[in-house]
Amino acid sequence: MTHPHSRARRSSDERGSATVELVLLAPVVFALLAFIVGLGRSADARGRLTGAARDAARAASLTNTPDAAAAAAHDTALSDLDGAGLECTSPQVSTDTSRFQPGGEVQVTIRCTLDLSSLVISGLPGTSTLTARATVPLDSYSATLGTAR
């Protein structure tokens, strides 16, 4: 049989331990949640960049010349990035028009460097460079006016 004073002594020895555990575990739990949110925001940014590349390639495929295709892809990509809220530092849009002929294809690649403090957690140092590529076939019966590059 236990003595009544030993229970009281044991509970008074553990008094405040929950507070200490909470103080020690709260930053770890917060860091884990911030990491998960950061992964989600990074995946969202990657998806938005892929959408911008797809839209740019589609816009390029609707033009008649390689030069017009490159200009349409560039303008559409920048417009999509701005509309998506991605704050790229000097986005790079490259358009491959080497197969720009009826039945060919046009490929657009967008490279975007994002500041991690705006992407993941405010105050986080560093950058992340994301790249997305999309290829769209050209209509076999379209009348392209320019020559392939």
Buried (B, 14 or more C-beta within 10 A) or exposed (E): EEEEEEEEEEEEEEEEEEEEEEEEEEEEEEEEEBEEEBEEBBEBBBEBBBBBBBBBBBBBBBBEBBBBBBBBBBBBBBBBBEEBEBBBEEBBBBBBBEBBBEEBBBBBBBBBBBBBEBBBBEEEEEEBEBBBBBBBEBEEEBEBEBEEB
